[in-house]
Amino acid sequence: MGEDFHFDQSAVIPYRKKDGELQILLITSIRKKKWIIPKGFIEFNLSAFESAKKEAYEEAGIIGANETIELGNFKIDKYGGDVLIKVYSMEVVEEHEDYSEKNLRKRKWFSLDEAVKKIETPEIANMIRKLETKLKAIHSS
């Protein structure tokens, strides 16, 4: 079997600036309680980024700005097939206290370095590490 199935997912790395420092919001996975970023399957009627923003709202109660940077993508082997995950930046503009997965997950703001240490997926950790540089490049141009 192996490569018979192919799924596309999208994810966001939610961030904010607080006291001049870049912070990353992580959430816990439902089953293993590992620190992850919001992600899910790309819905057929939404773009990859819109779909990831919707997941961020459902999983973390956050609303993001519409500007984004596509940070990259990577593949994982899951659900008996190939999953391609597209990752975007998302500046958090609103945080809600009540959201659909509030009782299933924790959410927490981390410094850039702490977030890199908490994330177990090396590809995502690298994207978090590069986020600050990419944001500076955009805001200085």
C-alpha positions in Angstrom: 0.0 0.0 0.0 2.1 2.9 1.2 1.8 5.7 -1.4 -1.8 4.9 -2.4 -3.2 7.8 -0.5 -2.4 11.5 -0.6 -3.8 14.1 1.7 -3.2 17.8 1.9 -3.2 19.7 5.2 -2.4 23.2 6.1 -1.2 24.7 9.3 -0.4 28.1 10.8 2.4 29.3 13.1 0.5 31.8 15.2 2.6 34.7 16.4 2.4 38.1 18.1 4.8 40.9 19.1 4.8 41.6 22.8 7.1 44.2 24.3 9.2 44.0 21.1 9.6 40.3 21.4 8.2 37.7 18.9 6.0 35.1 20.6 4.6 31.9 19.2 1.3 30.3 20.3 1.3 26.5 20.6 -1.5 24.2 21.4 -1.5 20.6 22.8 -2.5 17.6 20.6 -5.6 16.0 21.9 -4.3 12.4 22.5 -0.6 12.7 23.4 -0.7 16.3 24.8 2.4 17.3 22.8 2.9 20.9 21.8 1.9 21.5 18.2 0.7 24.2 15.8 -3.0 24.4 14.6 -3.5 22.3 11.5 -6.0 20.3 9.6 -7.2 19.1 6.2 -7.7 21.7 3.6 -11.4 22.2 3.0 -12.5 22.0 -0.6 -14.2 25.5 -0.6 -11.3 27.3 1.2 -7.7 28.2 0.3 -5.0 26.4 2.2 -4.4 29.5 4.4 -8.1 30.1 5.0 -8.5 26.5 6.0 -5.6 26.8 8.4 -7.0 30.0 9.9 -10.3 28.2 10.5 -8.5 25.4 12.3 -6.6 27.9 14.4 -10.0 29.4 15.5 -11.5 25.9 16.3 -8.4 24.5 18.0 -7.0 27.6 19.7 -9.7 30.3 19.7 -7.6 32.7 17.8 -8.3 35.0 14.8 -5.5 36.0 12.5 -4.7 38.8 10.2 -5.2 38.1 6.5 -1.6 38.8 5.6 0.6 35.7 5.6 3.9 34.2 4.5 4.0 30.7 3.1 6.8 29.3 5.3 7.1 26.0 3.4 5.8 22.5 3.4 6.8 19.0 4.4 5.5 15.5 4.1 4.6 13.0 6.8 3.5 9.4 6.7 0.0 9.3 8.3 -3.4 7.7 7.8 -1.8 5.0 5.7 -0.5 7.5 3.1 1.3 10.6 2.3 0.3 13.9 3.9 1.6 17.2 2.5 1.4 20.0 5.1 1.6 23.6 4.0 2.7 26.0 6.7 1.8 29.7 6.9 2.5 32.5 9.3 -0.5 34.0 11.1 -0.4 37.2 13.2 -2.9 36.8 16.0 -5.3 39.8 16.2 -7.9 38.3 18.6 -7.9 35.7 21.3 -11.3 34.2 22.4 -11.8 32.6 25.8 -14.5 30.3 24.4 -13.9 28.1 21.4 -14.9 24.6 20.2 -11.8 22.7 21.4 -11.2 24.6 24.6 -11.8 21.5 26.8 -9.6 19.3 24.6 -6.4 21.4 24.3 -4.2 23.8 26.2 -2.8 26.9 24.4 0.2 28.9 25.6 2.4 31.7 24.3 6.1 30.9 24.1 9.2 32.9 23.2 10.7 31.9 19.9 13.4 29.8 21.5 11.0 28.0 23.9 8.6 27.2 21.0 11.5 25.7 18.9 12.4 23.5 21.9 8.8 22.4 22.5 8.0 21.4 18.9 9.1 17.8 18.1 8.7 18.1 14.3 12.1 19.3 13.0 10.5 20.9 9.9 8.1 23.0 12.0 10.9 23.9 14.5 13.0 25.2 11.5 10.1 27.3 10.2 9.6 28.8 13.6 13.3 29.6 13.8 13.2 31.3 10.4 9.9 33.2 11.0 11.5 36.2 12.7 14.0 36.7 9.8 11.2 36.4 7.2 9.0 38.9 9.1 11.8 41.4 9.4 12.5 41.1 5.6 8.9 42.0 4.8 8.6 44.9 7.3 11.9 46.5 6.2 11.1 46.4 2.5 
